[in-house]
Amino acid sequence: MTLPIISILVVVAIVFWWLRWRRSSYVIFFVALAVFLAVGCGPLAALLARGLQADYVADVTAEPGSGGMVIVLLGNGTERLAGSQSNAVEPAPLAYGRLFKALELYQTCKRHSATSPCILLVTGGDPQRHGASEAAVYGARLRGLGVDPSDLILEERSLNTFQNAQYSAPLLSAHLPLHIVLVTSGLHLRRSLLYFAHFGIKAQPVRADYVSAMPSLLPLSYNFLVADLALHEYEGLLRYSVYQLMGWNVQARKAGSV
C-alpha cells in the first residue's frame, strides 16, 4: 500500500515537471522521498504500528474463574503445499503466533478450571479457496497439540474479520455467561474488538504478538511490510465508520447482549 502511494506521487511529480509546473513538481517529489524514508527507515512505520497495539496485553488479566472461559481464535490464512500430491493445507506462517497463544490460554484455563468449561472457538472460512477452512486446518493442528476435540468449536463460514464476529455471535450466546477472550495479532485487535462489539460481544483482548519497526539508516522492506499491515487496519476502521454512516453494515446488536 505504501509503495503504490509513493509511486503515484513520483508519477505526478514527473507529469508536473513535463507540464513545466516545476515548483509543484519539486514539492511532490520531496514529499514522496520523505514518506519513502520515514517508512523505510522506521519512524513512520513504528508510529503507525504502535498506535494499534500499545494498549493490549499478551495474557488474560486474571486467572480463569470458576465459570470457565471461551477463547475465540481468529484465523490468519492458510497455505496449500506446493507440489503436494495430497493437496495438504497448513496454517499460514503468520498464523502460528495466534495458534500458540490460544493454546497457551487453553492450557492455563484447564489447569485453573478443572471442572469448568474451557472452550476454543476457532473462526475462519476458506477465503483463499485452498479447499479447507481456516477453522478446520487450525482445529486439526490444535487437536494434534492436545486440545480435547469436545472443547473445540469450528466456525467455518466467515471470509473476513467482520464475518468472524457476525458468525461467532450466535455460537458464543449459547455459552453465556462464560468469560470470552479474543485472541489475534496485536495489530488486528483494535479492529477486531470494534467488529465484535458491533454484534454485542464483549471480549477481553489478548494479543498473540507485537510488531515493531526496525530503525535503520537505509530503508528496509520489513518496515514497508509493517506499515502496510498497519494501514490495512486503519483502512478497516475507516471503512467501518463510513459503512455505519451510510447504513451499509449488518444491523448491530445491543452492547453486551452476548
C-alpha atoms as an extended CHARMM CRD file, in Angstrom:
* protein
*
       258  EXT
         1         1  MET       CA              0.0000000000        0.0000000000        0.0000000000  PROA      1               0.0000000000
         2         2  THR       CA              2.8020000000        2.4360000000        0.8610000000  PROA      2               0.0000000000
         3         3  LEU       CA              4.9150000000        1.8050000000       -2.2470000000  PROA      3               0.0000000000
         4         4  PRO       CA              1.9810000000        2.3150000000       -4.6630000000  PROA      4               0.0000000000
         5         5  ILE       CA              1.1920000000        5.6190000000       -2.9330000000  PROA      5               0.0000000000
         6         6  ILE       CA              4.8150000000        6.7300000000       -3.2150000000  PROA      6               0.0000000000
         7         7  SER       CA              4.9320000000        5.6050000000       -6.8410000000  PROA      7               0.0000000000
         8         8  ILE       CA              1.8170000000        7.6300000000       -7.6460000000  PROA      8               0.0000000000
         9         9  LEU       CA              3.3950000000       10.7080000000       -6.0730000000  PROA      9               0.0000000000
        10        10  VAL       CA              6.5430000000       10.2440000000       -8.1700000000  PROA      10              0.0000000000
        11        11  VAL       CA              4.4930000000        9.8670000000      -11.3670000000  PROA      11              0.0000000000
        12        12  VAL       CA              2.5370000000       13.0250000000      -10.5280000000  PROA      12              0.0000000000
        13        13  ALA       CA              5.8120000000       14.8710000000       -9.9000000000  PROA      13              0.0000000000
        14        14  ILE       CA              7.1300000000       13.7390000000      -13.3040000000  PROA      14              0.0000000000
        15        15  VAL       CA              3.9200000000       14.8500000000      -15.0440000000  PROA      15              0.0000000000
        16        16  PHE       CA              4.0980000000       18.2490000000      -13.3460000000  PROA      16              0.0000000000
        17        17  TRP       CA              7.7310000000       18.5670000000      -14.4430000000  PROA      17              0.0000000000
        18        18  TRP       CA              6.7350000000       17.7680000000      -18.0370000000  PROA      18              0.0000000000
        19        19  LEU       CA              3.9790000000       20.4090000000      -17.7940000000  PROA      19              0.0000000000
        20        20  ARG       CA              6.6470000000       22.8640000000      -16.5590000000  PROA      20              0.0000000000
        21        21  TRP       CA              4.9930000000       23.2190000000      -13.1440000000  PROA      21              0.0000000000
        22        22  ARG       CA              8.4310000000       22.9120000000      -11.6320000000  PROA      22              0.0000000000
        23        23  ARG       CA              7.7170000000       24.2220000000       -8.1280000000  PROA      23              0.0000000000
        24        24  SER       CA              4.7930000000       21.8170000000       -7.6180000000  PROA      24              0.0000000000
        25        25  SER       CA              6.8850000000       19.0180000000       -9.0880000000  PROA      25              0.0000000000
        26        26  TYR       CA              9.6940000000       19.6210000000       -6.5700000000  PROA      26              0.0000000000
        27        27  VAL       CA              7.2610000000       19.7170000000       -3.6320000000  PROA      27              0.0000000000
        28        28  ILE       CA              5.5280000000       16.4710000000       -4.5850000000  PROA      28              0.0000000000
        29        29  PHE       CA              8.8170000000       14.7130000000       -5.2800000000  PROA      29              0.0000000000
        30        30  PHE       CA             10.2640000000       15.6660000000       -1.8950000000  PROA      30              0.0000000000
        31        31  VAL       CA              7.0320000000       14.6040000000       -0.1630000000  PROA      31              0.0000000000
        32        32  ALA       CA              7.3750000000       11.2050000000       -1.8590000000  PROA      32              0.0000000000
        33        33  LEU       CA             11.0250000000       10.9810000000       -0.8110000000  PROA      33              0.0000000000
        34        34  ALA       CA             10.1860000000       11.9730000000        2.7780000000  PROA      34              0.0000000000
        35        35  VAL       CA              7.4480000000        9.3380000000        3.0220000000  PROA      35              0.0000000000
        36        36  PHE       CA              9.7590000000        6.7070000000        1.4990000000  PROA      36              0.0000000000
        37        37  LEU       CA             12.4770000000        7.4000000000        4.0610000000  PROA      37              0.0000000000
        38        38  ALA       CA             10.0760000000        7.7960000000        7.0090000000  PROA      38              0.0000000000
        39        39  VAL       CA              8.5270000000        4.4090000000        6.3080000000  PROA      39              0.0000000000
        40        40  GLY       CA             11.6090000000        2.5160000000        5.1270000000  PROA      40              0.0000000000
        41        41  CYS       CA             13.9120000000        3.7830000000        7.8850000000  PROA      41              0.0000000000
        42        42  GLY       CA             11.3240000000        3.0310000000       10.5620000000  PROA      42              0.0000000000
        43        43  PRO       CA              9.8660000000        6.1440000000       12.2640000000  PROA      43              0.0000000000
        44        44  LEU       CA              6.5370000000        6.3050000000       10.4370000000  PROA      44              0.0000000000
        45        45  ALA       CA              6.0810000000        2.5300000000       10.3810000000  PROA      45              0.0000000000
        46        46  ALA       CA              6.7380000000        2.3880000000       14.1330000000  PROA      46              0.0000000000
        47        47  LEU       CA              4.2530000000        5.1700000000       14.8240000000  PROA      47              0.0000000000
        48        48  LEU       CA              1.5180000000        3.5010000000       12.7820000000  PROA      48              0.0000000000
        49        49  ALA       CA              2.0280000000        0.1150000000       14.4440000000  PROA      49              0.0000000000
        50        50  ARG       CA              2.3140000000        1.4460000000       17.9890000000  PROA      50              0.0000000000
        51        51  GLY       CA             -0.9930000000        3.2650000000       17.7160000000  PROA      51              0.0000000000
        52        52  LEU       CA             -2.8050000000       -0.0080000000       17.0720000000  PROA      52              0.0000000000
        53        53  GLN       CA             -1.3260000000       -2.4010000000       19.6170000000  PROA      53              0.0000000000
        54        54  ALA       CA              0.2580000000       -0.4970000000       22.5010000000  PROA      54              0.0000000000
        55        55  ASP       CA             -2.8430000000       -0.7530000000       24.7260000000  PROA      55              0.0000000000
        56        56  TYR       CA             -3.1490000000       -4.5500000000       24.6790000000  PROA      56              0.0000000000
        57        57  VAL       CA             -1.5080000000       -7.2390000000       26.8040000000  PROA      57              0.0000000000
        58        58  ALA       CA             -0.3500000000      -10.7350000000       25.8910000000  PROA      58              0.0000000000
        59        59  ASP       CA             -2.2560000000      -12.5860000000       28.6250000000  PROA      59              0.0000000000
        60        60  VAL       CA             -5.5370000000      -12.5610000000       30.4910000000  PROA      60              0.0000000000
        61        61  THR       CA             -5.5080000000      -10.0290000000       33.3180000000  PROA      61              0.0000000000
        62        62  ALA       CA             -6.8180000000      -12.5540000000       35.8190000000  PROA      62              0.0000000000
        63        63  GLU       CA             -6.8330000000      -16.3300000000       36.2150000000  PROA      63              0.0000000000
        64        64  PRO       CA             -9.8560000000      -18.0770000000       34.7190000000  PROA      64              0.0000000000
        65        65  GLY       CA            -12.6930000000      -18.0690000000       37.1890000000  PROA      65              0.0000000000
        66        66  SER       CA            -14.8610000000      -20.9480000000       38.2530000000  PROA      66              0.0000000000
        67        67  GLY       CA            -17.2500000000      -20.1460000000       35.4140000000  PROA      67              0.0000000000
        68        68  GLY       CA            -14.8140000000      -21.1990000000       32.6950000000  PROA      68              0.0000000000
        69        69  MET       CA            -13.7490000000      -19.4650000000       29.5060000000  PROA      69              0.0000000000
        70        70  VAL       CA            -14.3510000000      -19.2760000000       25.7590000000  PROA      70              0.0000000000
        71        71  ILE       CA            -11.2070000000      -18.4560000000       23.7740000000  PROA      71              0.0000000000
        72        72  VAL       CA            -12.0150000000      -17.0180000000       20.3390000000  PROA      72              0.0000000000
        73        73  LEU       CA             -9.1770000000      -17.5650000000       17.8670000000  PROA      73              0.0000000000
        74        74  LEU       CA             -9.3080000000      -15.5160000000       14.6610000000  PROA      74              0.0000000000
        75        75  GLY       CA             -7.8870000000      -17.0530000000       11.5100000000  PROA      75              0.0000000000
        76        76  ASN       CA             -4.9730000000      -15.5840000000        9.5640000000  PROA      76              0.0000000000
        77        77  GLY       CA             -4.8890000000      -17.5340000000        6.3410000000  PROA      77              0.0000000000
        78        78  THR       CA             -3.7540000000      -20.9440000000        5.1350000000  PROA      78              0.0000000000
        79        79  GLU       CA             -1.1330000000      -22.2610000000        2.7230000000  PROA      79              0.0000000000
        80        80  ARG       CA             -1.5700000000      -25.1100000000        0.2410000000  PROA      80              0.0000000000
        81        81  LEU       CA              1.6950000000      -27.0270000000       -0.0450000000  PROA      81              0.0000000000
        82        82  ALA       CA              3.2560000000      -26.6260000000       -3.4710000000  PROA      82              0.0000000000
        83        83  GLY       CA              3.6840000000      -29.9140000000       -5.3030000000  PROA      83              0.0000000000
        84        84  SER       CA              1.9010000000      -31.8390000000       -2.5830000000  PROA      84              0.0000000000
        85        85  GLN       CA              0.0970000000      -34.8670000000       -4.0330000000  PROA      85              0.0000000000
        86        86  SER       CA             -2.2490000000      -34.8790000000       -1.0480000000  PROA      86              0.0000000000
        87        87  ASN       CA             -3.2260000000      -31.2090000000       -1.5300000000  PROA      87              0.0000000000
        88        88  ALA       CA             -2.2390000000      -30.6320000000        2.0870000000  PROA      88              0.0000000000
        89        89  VAL       CA             -3.2670000000      -27.3050000000        3.6170000000  PROA      89              0.0000000000
        90        90  GLU       CA             -1.4550000000      -25.8090000000        6.5940000000  PROA      90              0.0000000000
        91        91  PRO       CA             -1.7930000000      -22.6320000000        8.6940000000  PROA      91              0.0000000000
        92        92  ALA       CA             -0.1520000000      -19.6180000000        7.0760000000  PROA      92              0.0000000000
        93        93  PRO       CA              3.1920000000      -18.5680000000        8.6110000000  PROA      93              0.0000000000
        94        94  LEU       CA              1.7340000000      -15.5120000000       10.3700000000  PROA      94              0.0000000000
        95        95  ALA       CA             -0.9850000000      -17.6480000000       11.9860000000  PROA      95              0.0000000000
        96        96  TYR       CA              1.2600000000      -19.6320000000       14.3070000000  PROA      96              0.0000000000
        97        97  GLY       CA              1.5640000000      -16.8750000000       16.8960000000  PROA      97              0.0000000000
        98        98  ARG       CA             -2.2200000000      -16.8280000000       17.2560000000  PROA      98              0.0000000000
        99        99  LEU       CA             -2.3550000000      -20.6230000000       17.4620000000  PROA      99              0.0000000000
       100       100  PHE       CA              0.3200000000      -20.7330000000       20.1510000000  PROA      100             0.0000000000
       101       101  LYS       CA             -1.3420000000      -18.0080000000       22.2530000000  PROA      101             0.0000000000
       102       102  ALA       CA             -4.7780000000      -19.6600000000       22.0370000000  PROA      102             0.0000000000
       103       103  LEU       CA             -3.2520000000      -22.9990000000       23.0410000000  PROA      103             0.0000000000
       104       104  GLU       CA             -1.3990000000      -21.3640000000       25.9330000000  PROA      104             0.0000000000
       105       105  LEU       CA             -4.6090000000      -19.7760000000       27.2530000000  PROA      105             0.0000000000
       106       106  TYR       CA             -6.4980000000      -23.0540000000       26.8370000000  PROA      106             0.0000000000
       107       107  GLN       CA             -3.8830000000      -24.9540000000       28.8440000000  PROA      107             0.0000000000
       108       108  THR       CA             -3.9150000000      -22.2580000000       31.5410000000  PROA      108             0.0000000000
       109       109  CYS       CA             -7.6990000000      -22.4690000000       31.7310000000  PROA      109             0.0000000000
       110       110  LYS       CA             -7.5360000000      -26.2470000000       32.0610000000  PROA      110             0.0000000000
       111       111  ARG       CA             -5.0660000000      -26.0110000000       34.9320000000  PROA      111             0.0000000000
       112       112  HSD       CA             -7.1520000000      -23.4970000000       36.8970000000  PROA      112             0.0000000000
       113       113  SER       CA            -10.6580000000      -24.6890000000       35.9750000000  PROA      113             0.0000000000
       114       114  ALA       CA            -10.5270000000      -28.4560000000       36.0780000000  PROA      114             0.0000000000
       115       115  THR       CA            -14.2940000000      -28.7920000000       36.4690000000  PROA      115             0.0000000000
       116       116  SER       CA            -15.3580000000      -25.7570000000       34.4190000000  PROA      116             0.0000000000
       117       117  PRO       CA            -15.6280000000      -25.4480000000       30.6370000000  PROA      117             0.0000000000
       118       118  CYS       CA            -12.5920000000      -24.2940000000       28.6630000000  PROA      118             0.0000000000
       119       119  ILE       CA            -13.7630000000      -23.8450000000       25.0870000000  PROA      119             0.0000000000
       120       120  LEU       CA            -11.7630000000      -22.8960000000       21.9990000000  PROA      120             0.0000000000
       121       121  LEU       CA            -13.8400000000      -21.2620000000       19.2580000000  PROA      121             0.0000000000
       122       122  VAL       CA            -11.7840000000      -21.2500000000       16.0500000000  PROA      122             0.0000000000
       123       123  THR       CA            -13.2170000000      -18.9650000000       13.4030000000  PROA      123             0.0000000000
       124       124  GLY       CA            -12.4000000000      -18.6620000000        9.7110000000  PROA      124             0.0000000000
       125       125  GLY       CA            -13.6920000000      -19.9860000000        6.4000000000  PROA      125             0.0000000000
       126       126  ASP       CA            -11.7280000000      -20.5080000000        3.1950000000  PROA      126             0.0000000000
       127       127  PRO       CA            -11.3090000000      -17.0550000000        1.5880000000  PROA      127             0.0000000000
       128       128  GLN       CA             -8.2080000000      -18.2140000000       -0.3030000000  PROA      128             0.0000000000
       129       129  ARG       CA            -10.0430000000      -21.2290000000       -1.7700000000  PROA      129             0.0000000000
       130       130  HSD       CA             -7.4740000000      -23.7840000000       -0.6960000000  PROA      130             0.0000000000
       131       131  GLY       CA            -10.1050000000      -26.4660000000       -0.1930000000  PROA      131             0.0000000000
       132       132  ALA       CA            -10.1630000000      -26.3470000000        3.6180000000  PROA      132             0.0000000000
       133       133  SER       CA            -11.3880000000      -23.7100000000        6.0470000000  PROA      133             0.0000000000
       134       134  GLU       CA             -9.0110000000      -21.9200000000        8.3840000000  PROA      134             0.0000000000
       135       135  ALA       CA            -11.0700000000      -23.2250000000       11.3110000000  PROA      135             0.0000000000
       136       136  ALA       CA            -10.7230000000      -26.8400000000       10.1670000000  PROA      136             0.0000000000
       137       137  VAL       CA             -6.9860000000      -26.5300000000        9.4820000000  PROA      137             0.0000000000
       138       138  TYR       CA             -6.2580000000      -24.7780000000       12.7760000000  PROA      138             0.0000000000
       139       139  GLY       CA             -8.5710000000      -27.1280000000       14.6720000000  PROA      139             0.0000000000
       140       140  ALA       CA             -6.7020000000      -30.1540000000       13.3720000000  PROA      140             0.0000000000
       141       141  ARG       CA             -3.4000000000      -28.6310000000       14.4620000000  PROA      141             0.0000000000
       142       142  LEU       CA             -4.7990000000      -27.8200000000       17.9250000000  PROA      142             0.0000000000
       143       143  ARG       CA             -6.1370000000      -31.3580000000       18.3620000000  PROA      143             0.0000000000
       144       144  GLY       CA             -2.6900000000      -32.6580000000       17.4900000000  PROA      144             0.0000000000
       145       145  LEU       CA             -1.2650000000      -30.4250000000       20.2390000000  PROA      145             0.0000000000
       146       146  GLY       CA             -3.5350000000      -31.8930000000       22.8730000000  PROA      146             0.0000000000
       147       147  VAL       CA             -6.7590000000      -29.8960000000       22.7660000000  PROA      147             0.0000000000
       148       148  ASP       CA             -9.7580000000      -32.0790000000       23.6150000000  PROA      148             0.0000000000
       149       149  PRO       CA            -11.9690000000      -32.2940000000       20.4800000000  PROA      149             0.0000000000
       150       150  SER       CA            -15.0250000000      -31.8030000000       22.6990000000  PROA      150             0.0000000000
       151       151  ASP       CA            -13.6290000000      -28.3700000000       23.6780000000  PROA      151             0.0000000000
       152       152  LEU       CA            -13.3450000000      -27.2070000000       20.0530000000  PROA      152             0.0000000000
       153       153  ILE       CA            -15.9910000000      -25.2690000000       18.1500000000  PROA      153             0.0000000000
       154       154  LEU       CA            -15.3250000000      -24.5130000000       14.4800000000  PROA      154             0.0000000000
       155       155  GLU       CA            -16.9070000000      -21.5410000000       12.7160000000  PROA      155             0.0000000000
       156       156  GLU       CA            -16.2230000000      -22.2010000000        9.0280000000  PROA      156             0.0000000000
       157       157  ARG       CA            -18.4210000000      -19.6630000000        7.2060000000  PROA      157             0.0000000000
       158       158  SER       CA            -16.6270000000      -16.3350000000        7.6590000000  PROA      158             0.0000000000
       159       159  LEU       CA            -14.4470000000      -14.8400000000        4.9300000000  PROA      159             0.0000000000
       160       160  ASN       CA            -13.2480000000      -11.7150000000        6.7660000000  PROA      160             0.0000000000
       161       161  THR       CA            -12.9550000000      -10.2300000000       10.2560000000  PROA      161             0.0000000000
       162       162  PHE       CA            -16.4230000000       -8.6760000000       10.2070000000  PROA      162             0.0000000000
       163       163  GLN       CA            -17.9410000000      -12.0650000000        9.3940000000  PROA      163             0.0000000000
       164       164  ASN       CA            -15.7490000000      -13.6630000000       12.0860000000  PROA      164             0.0000000000
       165       165  ALA       CA            -17.7010000000      -11.5760000000       14.5670000000  PROA      165             0.0000000000
       166       166  GLN       CA            -21.0700000000      -11.9730000000       12.8300000000  PROA      166             0.0000000000
       167       167  TYR       CA            -20.9960000000      -15.7710000000       12.7190000000  PROA      167             0.0000000000
       168       168  SER       CA            -19.3180000000      -16.1960000000       16.1190000000  PROA      168             0.0000000000
       169       169  ALA       CA            -22.0290000000      -14.2170000000       17.9450000000  PROA      169             0.0000000000
       170       170  PRO       CA            -24.7190000000      -16.9510000000       17.9350000000  PROA      170             0.0000000000
       171       171  LEU       CA            -22.1540000000      -19.5950000000       18.8680000000  PROA      171             0.0000000000
       172       172  LEU       CA            -20.9780000000      -17.5160000000       21.8210000000  PROA      172             0.0000000000
       173       173  SER       CA            -24.5110000000      -16.7390000000       23.0040000000  PROA      173             0.0000000000
       174       174  ALA       CA            -25.0080000000      -20.4640000000       23.6000000000  PROA      174             0.0000000000
       175       175  HSD       CA            -22.1550000000      -20.4650000000       26.1240000000  PROA      175             0.0000000000
       176       176  LEU       CA            -23.0260000000      -17.4970000000       28.3250000000  PROA      176             0.0000000000
       177       177  PRO       CA            -22.0620000000      -16.4600000000       30.9460000000  PROA      177             0.0000000000
       178       178  LEU       CA            -18.5610000000      -17.8150000000       30.2680000000  PROA      178             0.0000000000
       179       179  HSD       CA            -15.7390000000      -15.2880000000       30.1090000000  PROA      179             0.0000000000
       180       180  ILE       CA            -14.9050000000      -14.5010000000       26.4670000000  PROA      180             0.0000000000
       181       181  VAL       CA            -11.2950000000      -13.8950000000       25.3960000000  PROA      181             0.0000000000
       182       182  LEU       CA            -10.4290000000      -12.6810000000       21.9000000000  PROA      182             0.0000000000
       183       183  VAL       CA             -7.0540000000      -13.8110000000       20.5330000000  PROA      183             0.0000000000
       184       184  THR       CA             -5.4920000000      -12.3050000000       17.4300000000  PROA      184             0.0000000000
       185       185  SER       CA             -2.4100000000      -10.3780000000       16.3200000000  PROA      185             0.0000000000
       186       186  GLY       CA             -1.6480000000       -7.1390000000       18.1330000000  PROA      186             0.0000000000
       187       187  LEU       CA             -2.1600000000       -5.0330000000       15.0200000000  PROA      187             0.0000000000
       188       188  HSD       CA             -5.5070000000       -6.7170000000       14.3990000000  PROA      188             0.0000000000
       189       189  LEU       CA             -7.0380000000       -6.3760000000       17.8810000000  PROA      189             0.0000000000
       190       190  ARG       CA             -8.4270000000       -2.8570000000       17.6990000000  PROA      190             0.0000000000
       191       191  ARG       CA            -10.4320000000       -3.5380000000       14.5460000000  PROA      191             0.0000000000
       192       192  SER       CA            -11.4890000000       -6.9840000000       15.7540000000  PROA      192             0.0000000000
       193       193  LEU       CA            -12.8260000000       -5.6260000000       19.0460000000  PROA      193             0.0000000000
       194       194  LEU       CA            -14.8060000000       -2.9840000000       17.1480000000  PROA      194             0.0000000000
       195       195  TYR       CA            -16.4050000000       -5.5830000000       14.8890000000  PROA      195             0.0000000000
       196       196  PHE       CA            -17.1870000000       -7.9830000000       17.7460000000  PROA      196             0.0000000000
       197       197  ALA       CA            -18.6830000000       -5.1390000000       19.7930000000  PROA      197             0.0000000000
       198       198  HSD       CA            -20.9230000000       -4.3680000000       16.7970000000  PROA      198             0.0000000000
       199       199  PHE       CA            -22.5270000000       -7.7740000000       17.3440000000  PROA      199             0.0000000000
       200       200  GLY       CA            -22.8510000000       -7.3350000000       21.1000000000  PROA      200             0.0000000000
       201       201  ILE       CA            -19.7780000000       -9.3690000000       22.0210000000  PROA      201             0.0000000000
       202       202  LYS       CA            -17.8370000000       -8.0020000000       24.9660000000  PROA      202             0.0000000000
       203       203  ALA       CA            -14.4950000000       -9.7850000000       24.9420000000  PROA      203             0.0000000000
       204       204  GLN       CA            -11.2030000000       -9.4280000000       26.7610000000  PROA      204             0.0000000000
       205       205  PRO       CA             -8.4610000000       -8.7470000000       24.1770000000  PROA      205             0.0000000000
       206       206  VAL       CA             -5.2530000000      -10.7790000000       24.2480000000  PROA      206             0.0000000000
       207       207  ARG       CA             -2.6130000000      -10.0850000000       21.6250000000  PROA      207             0.0000000000
       208       208  ALA       CA             -0.7320000000      -13.0210000000       20.1620000000  PROA      208             0.0000000000
       209       209  ASP       CA              2.2270000000      -10.9160000000       19.0270000000  PROA      209             0.0000000000
       210       210  TYR       CA              3.6800000000       -7.4180000000       18.9090000000  PROA      210             0.0000000000
       211       211  VAL       CA              5.1600000000       -6.0000000000       15.7120000000  PROA      211             0.0000000000
       212       212  SER       CA              7.8150000000       -3.2670000000       15.7910000000  PROA      212             0.0000000000
       213       213  ALA       CA              9.6010000000       -1.4520000000       13.0060000000  PROA      213             0.0000000000
       214       214  MET       CA             13.3760000000       -1.7330000000       12.7620000000  PROA      214             0.0000000000
       215       215  PRO       CA             15.2830000000        1.6020000000       12.9230000000  PROA      215             0.0000000000
       216       216  SER       CA             17.7490000000        1.7590000000       10.0590000000  PROA      216             0.0000000000
       217       217  LEU       CA             19.8600000000        4.2770000000        8.1710000000  PROA      217             0.0000000000
       218       218  LEU       CA             18.8090000000        2.5740000000        4.9360000000  PROA      218             0.0000000000
       219       219  PRO       CA             15.1890000000        1.7880000000        4.0030000000  PROA      219             0.0000000000
       220       220  LEU       CA             14.1650000000       -1.8020000000        4.8160000000  PROA      220             0.0000000000
       221       221  SER       CA             11.4540000000       -3.8190000000        3.0750000000  PROA      221             0.0000000000
       222       222  TYR       CA             10.4170000000       -5.1320000000        6.5070000000  PROA      222             0.0000000000
       223       223  ASN       CA              9.4050000000       -1.6350000000        7.5950000000  PROA      223             0.0000000000
       224       224  PHE       CA              7.2460000000       -1.2600000000        4.4970000000  PROA      224             0.0000000000
       225       225  LEU       CA              5.5370000000       -4.5430000000        5.4470000000  PROA      225             0.0000000000
       226       226  VAL       CA              4.8450000000       -3.2620000000        8.9720000000  PROA      226             0.0000000000
       227       227  ALA       CA              3.4430000000        0.0000000000        7.6080000000  PROA      227             0.0000000000
       228       228  ASP       CA              1.2450000000       -1.8210000000        5.0910000000  PROA      228             0.0000000000
       229       229  LEU       CA             -0.1530000000       -4.1560000000        7.7590000000  PROA      229             0.0000000000
       230       230  ALA       CA             -0.9460000000       -1.1660000000        9.9760000000  PROA      230             0.0000000000
       231       231  LEU       CA             -2.5140000000        0.8420000000        7.1490000000  PROA      231             0.0000000000
       232       232  HSD       CA             -4.7370000000       -2.1220000000        6.3080000000  PROA      232             0.0000000000
       233       233  GLU       CA             -6.1030000000       -1.9700000000        9.8660000000  PROA      233             0.0000000000
       234       234  TYR       CA             -6.6660000000        1.7940000000        9.7610000000  PROA      234             0.0000000000
       235       235  GLU       CA             -8.4300000000        1.3670000000        6.4290000000  PROA      235             0.0000000000
       236       236  GLY       CA            -10.7030000000       -1.2480000000        8.0280000000  PROA      236             0.0000000000
       237       237  LEU       CA            -11.5480000000        1.0950000000       10.9050000000  PROA      237             0.0000000000
       238       238  LEU       CA            -12.3230000000        3.9030000000        8.4770000000  PROA      238             0.0000000000
       239       239  ARG       CA            -14.4160000000        1.6410000000        6.2600000000  PROA      239             0.0000000000
       240       240  TYR       CA            -16.4840000000        0.5340000000        9.2560000000  PROA      240             0.0000000000
       241       241  SER       CA            -17.2210000000        4.1580000000       10.1900000000  PROA      241             0.0000000000
       242       242  VAL       CA            -18.1970000000        5.0290000000        6.6090000000  PROA      242             0.0000000000
       243       243  TYR       CA            -20.4310000000        1.9510000000        6.3220000000  PROA      243             0.0000000000
       244       244  GLN       CA            -22.0870000000        2.8150000000        9.6260000000  PROA      244             0.0000000000
       245       245  LEU       CA            -22.7310000000        6.3530000000        8.4220000000  PROA      245             0.0000000000
       246       246  MET       CA            -24.2210000000        5.0590000000        5.1610000000  PROA      246             0.0000000000
       247       247  GLY       CA            -26.2030000000        2.2880000000        6.8640000000  PROA      247             0.0000000000
       248       248  TRP       CA            -24.4240000000       -0.4570000000        4.9310000000  PROA      248             0.0000000000
       249       249  ASN       CA            -23.2710000000       -2.5800000000        7.8890000000  PROA      249             0.0000000000
       250       250  VAL       CA            -25.3030000000       -5.5350000000        9.1020000000  PROA      250             0.0000000000
       251       251  GLN       CA            -27.6120000000       -4.3510000000       11.8790000000  PROA      251             0.0000000000
       252       252  ALA       CA            -25.7830000000       -4.0260000000       15.1670000000  PROA      252             0.0000000000
       253       253  ARG       CA            -26.7420000000       -5.8920000000       18.3080000000  PROA      253             0.0000000000
       254       254  LYS       CA            -27.0910000000       -4.2710000000       21.7030000000  PROA      254             0.0000000000
       255       255  ALA       CA            -23.7350000000       -3.9420000000       23.5130000000  PROA      255             0.0000000000
       256       256  GLY       CA            -23.2350000000       -6.7600000000       25.9870000000  PROA      256             0.0000000000
       257       257  SER       CA            -26.0490000000       -8.8510000000       24.5270000000  PROA      257             0.0000000000
       258       258  VAL       CA            -23.5640000000      -11.6650000000       24.0360000000  PROA      258             0.0000000000
